[in-house]
């Protein structure tokens, strides 16, 4: 099961604050002599109750990813869990399955994993070393092409070139410390075409199932290298990225070009979705909620339903959805966000992600593992 709207959970709060471990040499990502990109995830009887940050359905199977490279799955609605074979021990932040057998996960140190057996086992496709090189090559090529096309006295073009040069310098500085920059979210149209987004404006695309990757970082108007917290497509409107400073970026041509849309908010946004038509709702830190009725061209701040971060949503269709807060509450709406019902306490003390589950249920992940509960919006009256 792959959501048709984009979302991001508590992972952005954890991942973007991750510090680079102390090391003898720049670029070292070793802890106690171990490179976590080379150490398989340890098996644990407590894996299913650890901090889990991402959820996806692989057919009838539910798969969750989280700290220390843990991937767990259940085939019986959460009654029993098994741990998958994972080749890394870095924190995994998000997972998707565009088809029941093919899955993708991303995480810290720029790692991208792929499964072709419905989440039973995973292999590393690329990591932050490759991502760094792709971003640097992209920005270098763009800066050179831009400079070659400039005309004398074009001050606006000179300013744009300076911004490209600053982005390139930042990417080169980051690469000096090795694969340290986390990837935070991903979206796949199908088994072969997908996008990955992350901290410091990282944005990648594959058209061949991960065989090769293209950096789109230089195509996005993001001069301050703001973090990209979430990415996904909204049917009939386009591909969206949301991030820091209330920023959204939209592409109507599958990532070839992007336009920025500023809500006016100065904090993190963690998700955006459409409850219907051209209406969009964007949510984020401290209960921030913005609404657009023109496909994202303009935004209006809406009353906050909570002062805690809104980290996810579950769309039930027909204008019914649940907004999910970091501290474990669901805020149901049955009228496309015009109003919200009373908050419903969820069974996890801290929530990082939420997805719809069959039979009017939602699955949530966070501190303590995964829980499956009835959707408050789905069970609300007309």
LUMDRENTOR-35142 format. One record per residue (C-alpha): x, y, z; residue in one letter. Coordinates in steps of 0.1 Angstrom, whole numbers, padded with zeros to 4 digits, always signed. Each point is the difference from the previous one (the first is absolute). Last residue first. Layout:
// residues N
+-------+-------+-------+-----+
!  east ! north !    up ! res !
+-------+-------+-------+-----+
!     X !     Y !     Z !   a !
...
+-------+-------+-------+-----+
***
This chain:
// residues 382
+-------+-------+-------+-----+
!  east ! north !    up ! res !
+-------+-------+-------+-----+
! -0219 ! +0120 ! +0089 !   x !
! +0010 ! -0018 ! +0033 !   x !
! +0037 ! -0007 ! +0009 !   x !
! +0013 ! -0035 ! -0006 !   x !
! +0023 ! +0009 ! -0029 !   x !
! +0011 ! +0032 ! +0016 !   x !
! +0011 ! -0017 ! +0032 !   x !
! +0017 ! -0028 ! -0020 !   x !
! -0002 ! -0032 ! +0020 !   x !
! +0034 ! -0011 ! +0014 !   x !
! +0032 ! -0018 ! -0010 !   x !
! +0030 ! +0006 ! +0022 !   x !
! +0037 ! -0001 ! -0009 !   x !
! +0032 ! +0002 ! +0020 !   x !
! +0008 ! +0015 ! +0035 !   x !
! +0008 ! +0035 ! -0011 !   x !
! -0015 ! +0005 ! -0034 !   x !
! -0022 ! -0017 ! -0026 !   x !
! -0037 ! +0003 ! -0008 !   x !
! -0023 ! -0023 ! -0020 !   x !
! -0035 ! +0013 ! -0008 !   x !
! -0032 ! -0020 ! -0002 !   x !
! -0032 ! +0002 ! -0021 !   x !
! +0001 ! -0037 ! -0010 !   x !
! +0034 ! +0002 ! -0016 !   x !
! +0029 ! +0022 ! +0011 !   x !
! +0006 ! +0037 ! -0006 !   x !
! +0035 ! +0013 ! +0008 !   x !
! +0016 ! +0018 ! +0030 !   x !
! +0035 ! +0011 ! +0009 !   x !
! +0021 ! +0013 ! +0029 !   x !
! -0022 ! -0003 ! +0030 !   x !
! +0010 ! +0005 ! +0037 !   x !
! -0019 ! -0015 ! +0030 !   x !
! -0015 ! -0028 ! -0022 !   x !
! -0036 ! -0012 ! +0006 !   x !
! -0018 ! +0029 ! -0017 !   x !
! -0021 ! +0026 ! +0018 !   x !
! -0028 ! +0014 ! -0020 !   x !
! -0004 ! +0038 ! -0005 !   x !
! -0035 ! +0014 ! -0002 !   x !
! -0013 ! +0006 ! -0035 !   x !
! +0015 ! +0023 ! -0025 !   x !
! -0015 ! +0026 ! -0023 !   x !
! +0003 ! +0013 ! -0036 !   x !
! +0027 ! -0026 ! -0004 !   x !
! -0016 ! -0019 ! -0029 !   x !
! -0033 ! -0005 ! +0018 !   x !
! +0005 ! -0032 ! +0020 !   x !
! +0029 ! +0011 ! +0021 !   x !
! +0018 ! -0020 ! +0027 !   x !
! +0028 ! +0012 ! +0022 !   x !
! +0021 ! -0030 ! +0011 !   x !
! +0022 ! +0002 ! +0030 !   x !
! +0034 ! -0016 ! +0009 !   x !
! +0024 ! +0027 ! +0011 !   x !
! +0013 ! +0006 ! -0035 !   x !
! -0034 ! +0008 ! -0014 !   x !
! -0020 ! -0018 ! -0026 !   x !
! -0026 ! +0017 ! -0023 !   x !
! -0028 ! -0024 ! -0008 !   x !
! -0020 ! +0001 ! -0032 !   x !
! -0035 ! +0001 ! -0015 !   x !
! -0006 ! +0023 ! -0030 !   x !
! -0014 ! -0029 ! -0021 !   x !
! +0031 ! -0021 ! +0004 !   x !
! +0015 ! -0016 ! +0032 !   x !
! +0032 ! +0021 ! -0001 !   x !
! +0023 ! -0008 ! +0029 !   x !
! +0023 ! +0029 ! +0010 !   x !
! +0034 ! +0004 ! +0015 !   x !
! +0024 ! +0020 ! +0022 !   x !
! -0021 ! +0028 ! +0015 !   x !
! +0024 ! +0015 ! +0026 !   x !
! -0016 ! +0009 ! +0033 !   x !
! -0020 ! +0032 ! +0007 !   x !
! -0032 ! -0017 ! -0011 !   x !
! -0031 ! +0006 ! -0022 !   x !
! +0016 ! +0031 ! -0015 !   x !
! -0023 ! +0025 ! -0017 !   x !
! +0007 ! +0003 ! -0037 !   x !
! +0027 ! +0020 ! -0018 !   x !
! -0008 ! +0009 ! -0036 !   x !
! +0021 ! -0010 ! -0030 !   x !
! +0004 ! +0011 ! -0036 !   x !
! +0011 ! -0018 ! -0031 !   x !
! -0003 ! -0035 ! +0015 !   x !
! -0027 ! -0016 ! -0021 !   x !
! -0024 ! +0030 ! +0002 !   x !
! -0019 ! -0006 ! +0032 !   x !
! +0030 ! +0000 ! +0023 !   x !
! -0001 ! -0007 ! +0037 !   x !
! +0026 ! +0003 ! +0028 !   x !
! +0003 ! -0018 ! +0033 !   x !
! +0028 ! +0004 ! +0026 !   x !
! -0005 ! -0023 ! +0030 !   x !
! +0033 ! +0010 ! +0016 !   x !
! +0020 ! -0012 ! -0030 !   x !
! -0017 ! -0012 ! -0032 !   x !
! -0031 ! -0001 ! -0022 !   x !
! -0009 ! +0008 ! -0036 !   x !
! -0036 ! -0004 ! -0012 !   x !
! -0007 ! +0002 ! -0037 !   x !
! -0033 ! +0007 ! -0019 !   x !
! +0001 ! -0005 ! -0037 !   x !
! -0026 ! -0027 ! +0000 !   x !
! -0002 ! -0020 ! +0033 !   x !
! +0016 ! -0005 ! +0034 !   x !
! +0033 ! +0007 ! -0017 !   x !
! +0033 ! -0006 ! +0018 !   x !
! +0030 ! +0017 ! +0015 !   x !
! +0026 ! -0011 ! +0025 !   x !
! +0027 ! +0008 ! +0025 !   x !
! +0003 ! +0038 ! -0001 !   x !
! +0027 ! +0014 ! +0021 !   x !
! -0001 ! +0036 ! +0013 !   x !
! -0001 ! +0035 ! -0015 !   x !
! -0036 ! +0000 ! -0013 !   x !
! -0008 ! +0024 ! -0029 !   x !
! -0014 ! -0028 ! -0021 !   x !
! +0027 ! +0004 ! -0026 !   x !
! -0004 ! -0018 ! -0033 !   x !
! +0032 ! -0008 ! -0020 !   x !
! -0001 ! -0011 ! -0036 !   x !
! +0017 ! -0031 ! -0013 !   x !
! +0013 ! -0014 ! -0034 !   x !
! +0008 ! -0035 ! -0013 !   x !
! -0014 ! -0017 ! +0031 !   x !
! -0029 ! -0019 ! -0015 !   x !
! -0012 ! +0029 ! -0022 !   x !
! -0025 ! +0019 ! +0022 !   x !
! +0025 ! +0005 ! +0028 !   x !
! -0008 ! +0018 ! +0032 !   x !
! +0021 ! +0013 ! +0029 !   x !
! -0013 ! +0008 ! +0034 !   x !
! +0016 ! +0021 ! +0027 !   x !
! -0013 ! +0007 ! +0035 !   x !
! +0036 ! +0010 ! +0011 !   x !
! +0012 ! -0036 ! -0003 !   x !
! -0014 ! -0027 ! -0022 !   x !
! -0026 ! -0012 ! -0025 !   x !
! +0005 ! -0017 ! -0034 !   x !
! -0029 ! -0004 ! -0024 !   x !
! -0006 ! -0018 ! -0032 !   x !
! -0031 ! +0011 ! -0019 !   x !
! -0036 ! +0011 ! +0000 !   x !
! -0022 ! -0027 ! -0016 !   x !
! +0009 ! -0026 ! +0027 !   x !
! +0022 ! +0013 ! +0027 !   x !
! +0035 ! -0014 ! -0003 !   x !
! +0025 ! -0004 ! +0028 !   x !
! +0030 ! +0014 ! +0018 !   x !
! +0006 ! +0008 ! +0037 !   x !
! +0025 ! +0017 ! +0023 !   x !
! +0022 ! +0018 ! -0025 !   x !
! +0025 ! +0020 ! +0020 !   x !
! +0009 ! +0035 ! -0011 !   x !
! +0030 ! +0004 ! -0022 !   x !
! -0002 ! +0038 ! +0004 !   x !
! -0002 ! +0006 ! -0038 !   x !
! -0029 ! -0024 ! -0004 !   x !
! -0015 ! +0006 ! -0035 !   x !
! +0000 ! -0037 ! -0009 !   x !
! +0018 ! -0011 ! -0032 !   x !
! +0034 ! -0002 ! +0016 !   x !
! -0011 ! -0028 ! +0024 !   x !
! -0014 ! -0022 ! -0028 !   x !
! +0028 ! -0026 ! +0004 !   x !
! -0003 ! -0029 ! -0024 !   x !
! +0001 ! -0037 ! +0011 !   x !
! +0009 ! -0032 ! -0018 !   x !
! -0010 ! -0037 ! +0005 !   x !
! -0025 ! +0011 ! +0026 !   x !
! -0031 ! -0013 ! -0018 !   x !
! +0008 ! +0015 ! -0033 !   x !
! -0013 ! +0036 ! +0000 !   x !
! +0017 ! +0011 ! +0032 !   x !
! -0003 ! +0035 ! +0015 !   x !
! +0019 ! +0018 ! +0027 !   x !
! -0006 ! +0031 ! +0022 !   x !
! +0023 ! +0012 ! +0028 !   x !
! -0010 ! +0034 ! +0012 !   x !
! +0022 ! +0002 ! +0032 !   x !
! -0019 ! -0030 ! +0015 !   x !
! -0019 ! -0025 ! -0021 !   x !
! -0020 ! -0010 ! -0031 !   x !
! -0002 ! -0032 ! -0020 !   x !
! -0020 ! -0004 ! -0033 !   x !
! -0013 ! -0030 ! -0019 !   x !
! -0004 ! -0016 ! -0034 !   x !
! +0006 ! -0038 ! -0003 !   x !
! -0024 ! -0019 ! +0023 !   x !
! -0028 ! +0025 ! -0004 !   x !
! -0006 ! +0037 ! +0006 !   x !
! +0024 ! -0001 ! +0029 !   x !
! +0003 ! +0026 ! +0028 !   x !
! +0027 ! +0005 ! +0026 !   x !
! +0006 ! +0016 ! +0033 !   x !
! +0027 ! +0011 ! +0025 !   x !
! +0035 ! -0006 ! -0014 !   x !
! +0026 ! +0008 ! +0025 !   x !
! +0033 ! +0019 ! -0006 !   x !
! +0031 ! -0016 ! +0015 !   x !
! +0015 ! -0020 ! -0029 !   x !
! +0036 ! +0015 ! +0003 !   x !
! +0011 ! +0030 ! +0020 !   x !
! +0016 ! +0016 ! -0031 !   x !
! -0032 ! -0007 ! -0018 !   x !
! -0017 ! +0027 ! +0020 !   x !
! +0026 ! +0026 ! -0009 !   x !
! -0004 ! -0009 ! -0037 !   x !
! -0038 ! +0003 ! +0002 !   x !
! +0003 ! +0034 ! +0017 !   x !
! +0024 ! +0013 ! -0026 !   x !
! -0023 ! -0012 ! -0027 !   x !
! -0030 ! +0017 ! +0016 !   x !
! +0021 ! +0032 ! +0003 !   x !
! +0010 ! -0002 ! -0037 !   x !
! -0036 ! -0004 ! -0010 !   x !
! -0010 ! +0030 ! +0020 !   x !
! +0029 ! +0020 ! -0016 !   x !
! -0012 ! -0011 ! -0035 !   x !
! -0035 ! +0013 ! +0009 !   x !
! +0014 ! +0033 ! +0010 !   x !
! +0020 ! +0003 ! -0032 !   x !
! -0032 ! -0008 ! -0020 !   x !
! -0018 ! +0028 ! +0018 !   x !
! +0029 ! +0024 ! -0006 !   x !
! +0001 ! -0006 ! -0038 !   x !
! +0029 ! +0024 ! -0008 !   x !
! +0017 ! -0023 ! -0025 !   x !
! -0021 ! -0028 ! -0012 !   x !
! -0003 ! -0034 ! +0017 !   x !
! -0003 ! -0033 ! -0019 !   x !
! +0034 ! -0014 ! +0008 !   x !
! -0005 ! +0009 ! +0037 !   x !
! -0033 ! -0019 ! +0001 !   x !
! +0015 ! -0030 ! -0017 !   x !
! +0030 ! -0001 ! +0025 !   x !
! -0023 ! +0005 ! +0030 !   x !
! -0023 ! -0027 ! -0012 !   x !
! +0028 ! -0025 ! -0005 !   x !
! +0016 ! +0007 ! +0033 !   x !
! -0034 ! -0003 ! +0018 !   x !
! -0008 ! -0033 ! -0016 !   x !
! +0035 ! -0015 ! +0006 !   x !
! -0001 ! +0012 ! +0037 !   x !
! -0035 ! -0016 ! +0005 !   x !
! +0010 ! -0033 ! -0016 !   x !
! +0033 ! -0002 ! +0020 !   x !
! -0018 ! +0006 ! +0033 !   x !
! -0026 ! -0025 ! -0008 !   x !
! +0026 ! -0026 ! -0008 !   x !
! +0018 ! +0005 ! +0033 !   x !
! -0034 ! +0003 ! +0017 !   x !
! -0011 ! -0036 ! -0008 !   x !
! -0011 ! -0020 ! -0030 !   x !
! -0020 ! -0031 ! -0008 !   x !
! +0004 ! -0018 ! +0034 !   x !
! -0018 ! -0033 ! +0000 !   x !
! -0031 ! -0011 ! +0020 !   x !
! -0016 ! -0032 ! +0011 !   x !
! -0035 ! -0011 ! +0010 !   x !
! -0016 ! +0032 ! -0011 !   x !
! -0023 ! -0012 ! -0027 !   x !
! +0027 ! -0021 ! -0018 !   x !
! +0016 ! +0026 ! -0023 !   x !
! +0013 ! +0024 ! +0027 !   x !
! +0020 ! +0031 ! -0006 !   x !
! +0021 ! +0023 ! +0022 !   x !
! +0011 ! +0036 ! -0004 !   x !
! +0026 ! +0014 ! +0025 !   x !
! +0008 ! +0036 ! +0002 !   x !
! +0019 ! -0003 ! +0033 !   x !
! -0034 ! -0002 ! +0017 !   x !
! -0030 ! -0016 ! -0016 !   x !
! -0019 ! -0012 ! -0030 !   x !
! -0022 ! -0031 ! -0007 !   x !
! -0013 ! -0015 ! -0033 !   x !
! -0023 ! -0029 ! -0006 !   x !
! -0008 ! -0023 ! -0029 !   x !
! -0022 ! -0031 ! +0008 !   x !
! -0035 ! +0015 ! +0006 !   x !
! +0005 ! +0029 ! -0025 !   x !
! +0009 ! +0036 ! +0005 !   x !
! +0012 ! -0010 ! +0035 !   x !
! +0012 ! +0030 ! +0021 !   x !
! +0023 ! +0004 ! +0030 !   x !
! +0012 ! +0030 ! +0020 !   x !
! +0026 ! +0010 ! +0027 !   x !
! +0025 ! -0028 ! +0003 !   x !
! +0026 ! +0005 ! +0028 !   x !
! +0034 ! -0014 ! -0009 !   x !
! +0008 ! -0036 ! +0007 !   x !
! +0004 ! -0013 ! -0036 !   x !
! -0004 ! -0033 ! -0020 !   x !
! -0036 ! -0007 ! +0011 !   x !
! -0015 ! -0034 ! +0004 !   x !
! -0036 ! +0004 ! +0012 !   x !
! -0014 ! -0004 ! +0035 !   x !
! -0032 ! -0019 ! +0006 !   x !
! -0031 ! +0012 ! +0018 !   x !
! -0031 ! -0017 ! +0015 !   x !
! -0034 ! +0013 ! +0008 !   x !
! +0005 ! +0031 ! -0022 !   x !
! -0027 ! -0005 ! -0025 !   x !
! +0010 ! -0036 ! -0008 !   x !
! +0027 ! +0002 ! -0027 !   x !
! +0023 ! +0022 ! +0020 !   x !
! +0033 ! +0017 ! -0009 !   x !
! +0031 ! +0014 ! +0017 !   x !
! +0029 ! +0021 ! -0014 !   x !
! +0027 ! +0012 ! +0025 !   x !
! +0029 ! +0019 ! -0015 !   x !
! +0011 ! +0013 ! +0035 !   x !
! -0032 ! +0021 ! +0004 !   x !
! -0031 ! -0004 ! -0022 !   x !
! -0019 ! -0019 ! -0027 !   x !
! -0035 ! -0015 ! -0001 !   x !
! -0016 ! -0025 ! -0024 !   x !
! -0036 ! -0011 ! +0000 !   x !
! -0008 ! -0030 ! -0022 !   x !
! -0034 ! -0002 ! -0019 !   x !
! +0016 ! +0014 ! -0032 !   x !
! +0033 ! +0015 ! +0012 !   x !
! -0016 ! +0027 ! +0022 !   x !
! +0023 ! +0028 ! +0012 !   x !
! +0012 ! +0015 ! +0032 !   x !
! +0028 ! +0023 ! +0011 !   x !
! +0016 ! +0012 ! +0033 !   x !
! +0002 ! -0029 ! +0024 !   x !
! +0016 ! +0005 ! +0034 !   x !
! +0003 ! -0035 ! +0014 !   x !
! -0030 ! -0023 ! +0009 !   x !
! +0003 ! -0022 ! -0031 !   x !
! +0037 ! -0005 ! +0005 !   x !
! -0002 ! -0011 ! +0036 !   x !
! +0009 ! -0036 ! -0008 !   x !
! +0031 ! +0014 ! -0016 !   x !
! +0020 ! -0007 ! -0032 !   x !
! +0028 ! +0024 ! -0007 !   x !
! -0002 ! +0020 ! -0032 !   x !
! +0029 ! -0008 ! -0023 !   x !
! +0032 ! +0020 ! +0005 !   x !
! +0015 ! +0016 ! -0031 !   x !
! -0019 ! +0033 ! +0000 !   x !
! +0004 ! +0001 ! +0037 !   x !
! +0038 ! +0002 ! -0003 !   x !
! +0013 ! -0017 ! +0031 !   x !
! +0031 ! +0011 ! +0019 !   x !
! -0018 ! +0009 ! +0032 !   x !
! -0023 ! +0022 ! -0022 !   x !
! +0012 ! +0005 ! -0035 !   x !
! -0013 ! +0026 ! -0025 !   x !
! +0035 ! +0013 ! -0010 !   x !
! -0002 ! +0028 ! -0026 !   x !
! +0024 ! +0023 ! +0018 !   x !
! +0025 ! -0020 ! +0020 !   x !
! +0002 ! -0009 ! +0037 !   x !
! -0037 ! +0000 ! +0004 !   x !
! -0026 ! +0014 ! +0023 !   x !
! -0035 ! -0009 ! -0012 !   x !
! -0018 ! +0023 ! -0023 !   x !
! -0031 ! +0013 ! +0017 !   x !
! -0036 ! -0010 ! -0009 !   x !
! -0023 ! +0030 ! +0004 !   x !
! -0014 ! -0004 ! -0035 !   x !
! -0009 ! -0036 ! +0007 !   x !
! -0019 ! +0003 ! +0032 !   x !
! -0024 ! +0028 ! -0008 !   x !
! -0004 ! -0011 ! -0035 !   x !
! -0007 ! -0035 ! +0012 !   x !
! -0030 ! +0012 ! +0019 !   x !
! -0021 ! -0006 ! -0030 !   x !
! -0001 ! +0008 ! -0037 !   x !
! -0028 ! -0002 ! -0025 !   x !
! -0008 ! +0001 ! -0037 !   x !
! -0033 ! -0009 ! -0016 !   x !
! -0008 ! -0030 ! -0021 !   x !
! +0012 ! -0023 ! +0028 !   x !
! +0017 ! -0033 ! -0011 !   x !
! -0015 ! -0033 ! +0010 !   x !
+-------+-------+-------+-----+
***
